[in-house]
Amino acid sequence: MMGQSTLFALLGYVLFLYLHRTRPFLAGAALWLCALKPHLLVPFGVVLLLWIVIARAYKILAGAALTLLASCALTYLLDPSAWADYAQMMRSPGLEGDYIPCLVVVLRLWLRPHAMSLQYLAPLLGSVWAVGYFWPRRNQWQWQNDGNLLVLVSLFAAPYSWVYDGGLAIPALLQAAYRTCSKLLLVLLAFASLLVLVQLVAGIKITSALFLWTIPGWFVWYLLASANARKPIAVEPKTLIA
């Protein structure tokens, strides 16, 4: 509805989940789409790098690096001043006063409005949690199961996000909806999804605080659904490493 790029990041994440075992280089290349929204996936990226080293899945790293370098080169050829222009825009005054209906931004505006560094404390804390979550599971790590919670935490801890960025939560929500034993939670998910659509169709501006609940809502719903889930399907250990 808004012509935003989050759906491309979602496509990249889903392609990574689908390809990381059988086509690791292509899985890494697909992560270029996630790089369109890097601030939404900081803890995810930290754990991904750790997993690549532990699993020796260097083809994924090669695919991601080659695709990123190629896109940067193409950008420079099309517009040599693009990087300088972007850096100048990010240094322009007034950005710290913009209201974004995101929990991290709201907390910063409430505590210290001009302390932009507070917004980047959340991704740092989220990354520390992510490493602690990953490390005990590193030898049995399953991106299809464990990666979804990681993405939700990354969204929750993002320095800023909009309602449409919640699209990255779709794989986690679908997985939890499939596994949960609670019909009430399924009804709540359907109602919450419909509420977002009604708000958008009604013309409520995306800068409205009425959208503040969305990403925290998806995160809390996932935790509740996971707590009422059936036992996950086991995956053979030999399939865990690309």
ABEGO torsion letter per residue (X at the ends): XAGBAAAAAAAAAAAAAAAAAABAAAAAAAAAAAAABAAAAAAAAAAAAAAAAAAGBAAAAAAAAAAAAAAAAAAAAABAAAAAAAAAAAABBGAAABBBBBAAAAAAAAABAABAAAAAAAAAAAAAAAAAAAAAAAAABBAAAAAAAAAAAAAAABABBBAAAAAAAAAAAAAAAAABABAAAAAAAAAAAAAAAAAAAAGBBAABAAAAAAAAAAAAAAAAAAAABBBBBBBBAAAABX
